[in-house]
Amino acid sequence: MVVKVYGPAYASPKRVLVCFIEKEIEFETVPLDLLKGEHKDPEFLKLQPFGTVPVTEDGDYILFESRAIMRYYAEKYKSQGTDLLGKTIEERGQVENWLEVEAHSYNPPIYTLTLQILFSSKLGFPCDENLVKESEEKLAKVLDVYEEKLSKSKYLAGDFFSLADLSHLPFTQYLVGKMGKEYMIRSRKHVSAWWDDISSRPSWQKVLQLYPVPF
């Protein structure tokens, strides 16, 4: 059955899309314009009561948190496509560990930077420069930890590409692209090499080609 993915133009749904391409899962996309408030439509709220994207609809099976979606489908289709979870329970533990780091340490400051720098004017509020400075400082400290980790292994969970790396792709693309803060990656030798590696994967290049940033 083809899985529907809602909101493909935005960052968090792109995590799901690149996961699906890596796992060779058949999907179709359902566009949503968040700037027009389509995610608050009553019909969409029946699928996602919190009114955010992504949502996946697999028959009558609904999920709506990007990392939960990735974990579920990477496990469900573990035997096909790229193994994104590791081959041993120890490797799986490292994948989960660094996926949590991404969610709780990396994503909050980079999400704030995205919101303030790229979306504030579109959403009708002024960019808070103090918050931008504070978030950049927080992100820099996380990237320093990554630099140390990536000096010892090719990828975050070890010497294999996994969900832990994949989950960084969409928002880091904003950072090095439209945000104009590529120096935060390039000033760290091992982080820079890691970014070049993961961002050049055919799956990610395909997502960028098919679903460009909506602004």
N, C-alpha and C positions, 0 to 999 in steps of 0.2 A: 504493500500500500504506500502511496506517495504521501510524504509528510508535508504539511503546510507550515511555512515559517512566516510569521507576521512581522512587518517593519524592517525589511532587508536593508534599507538605506542607512540605518543607524548603527552605532558601534556595538552595542551588546548583541543584537541579532547576528552581526557579522561573526561573532565567536561561534555561533551555532552553524552558520553557513560553511565556514572553513572546516569545522569539525566534520560536517556531513560530506564535504568533498573529499577530505582525507579518508573517511570511512566508506566512501563509495555508496552513500545512502541517497536514494532518489527523493527529491523534494521539489516543491513549487513554492513560490513566494507570493505573499499578499501585501501590497504596498499600503502604508499608512503615513499620513502627513501629520506629524506631531505638532508642527507649528500652527496648523489649523485646528488642532484639538481633536483629531479623529480617534485618538486613543481614549477619549472620554465618552465616545458614543455608547449608548446603552447596549447595543448588540455586542460591541467589543468587550464591555465590562462583564458580560456574561461569561466570557472566556477568561478574562484577566481582571479580577475585581479591584486590583490596585491601579489599573490603568497605565501600565508601562509595557514596554517591549523588551525582549521577544515573547512570543507565544508560539508553541508548536501544537499542531492539531493532527493527531495520528489516529484516524477513525474517530472514536469517542474518547481517546486518551489525550488529555490536555496537560501540558507542562508550561510554566511561565517564568522560570529563573534560568538565565543563560548557563550558569555553571552546572546546575542540576540537570539541565537538558543534555549538556555535553557528557556528563558522567553517565547518564542513563543510556544514551545511544552508543557511547564508546564501549560500554559493557554489553549491551544487547547485541551489538555487531562486532564483538571483540575479534572474531575469527576472519573478518574481511577488512580490506584496506589497511591503513597504517595502524599499528598497535599504539594507542595513545595513553595507555594505562601502565605500561611496564610488564615485564614477563614474570616477575616474582612478587611475592607479597611485600618484600622489602622495597622493591622498586615502586610498587603501587603506593606504599606509605610515603615515599619521597614525592611522588606526583601529587598526592593529596596535601602534603605539607606545603609545597610551594604554590599549589593552587590556592590554598588558604592565605598564604603570604600575599599573593596577587590581589585577592579579594579584600583583605583587611588592612594591608600596609601600602600597597602600590596604587590600587584603584582609587581610594578616597582623595588623595591629593591630585592625581591626574584627572579625575572626574571634575573636581572643583576648578582646575585650570581650564578644562574644556568648556564648562558652563560659563565661567566668567569671561574668557577671552573670545570664544567662538559664538556663544549663544545669547549672551546678555542683551545685546542690542536687538536681537530678533525677538526676544521674549519681553522686552520693554523695561529692563532695569539697567542701571549703570554698572559698569565693570568696577569691582572693588579692588583697587590696586594693592591695598594692604593684604587682602586675602590671597591675591595672586602671588605676592612675595612670600607669604607664609607657606603656601602650598608648594611653591617651587623649592623652598628650603626643606620641607618634609620629603618631597620626592627625591631630592638630591641625596638625602641620608639613606633612603631605601636603595637607590642606585649604587651607593657606595658599598652596601652589603652585597648587592648583586655582583659588583665588580670582583669582590673577594671570592664569592662562590664560583663565579664563572672563570676564575683563574685556575680552578681545580677540576672543573668538568665542562664539557662542551655545552651542555644544556643545564637547566636548573635542577632537574631531578636526577641527573647523571649524564651518561654519554648517549642518551637517546632522546629524540624529540617527543614531547608529550603534551597533554592538556595544559600542563603548568606553563609551558612556553606559549602555546597557541592562544591562551587566554589574554596574553599581553598585546596581541597584534592590533586590535582596532583602535584603542586609545593611544597607543604609542605612535601609530600612524598619524593621528592628529598632532601629537607632540612634535614630530620631526617634519611635519608638513605645514598645514595651515596655521598652527600655533607659532611657528618660527623658532622653536626651541630645540633644534637638532643638536646644538652644542651639549645639551645634557647627556645625550647618548655618545656623541663623538669624543667627548673629553675623557671617556673611560674605555680604555683599550679593549678589554674583554667584553664589556657590554656592547660596544660598537660591533665587534665581530659576531657576537650572538645575534644582534639585531639584523645585520646583513644576512646572516644565515636564515633566520626564521621568516624574515619579510620577503625573501626571494623565492620561497617555496611556491610551486605552481598553483597550489590550492589558494593561497592568499592573493596571488596576482590575478587569478580568475575572479575572486570575489570583488576585488577593486575594479576590475574591468566591467563586470556585470552590474554592480551596484555602487555607483559613484556616490561620494558624499553629497547630500542634498542641499548644499549651500555654497 
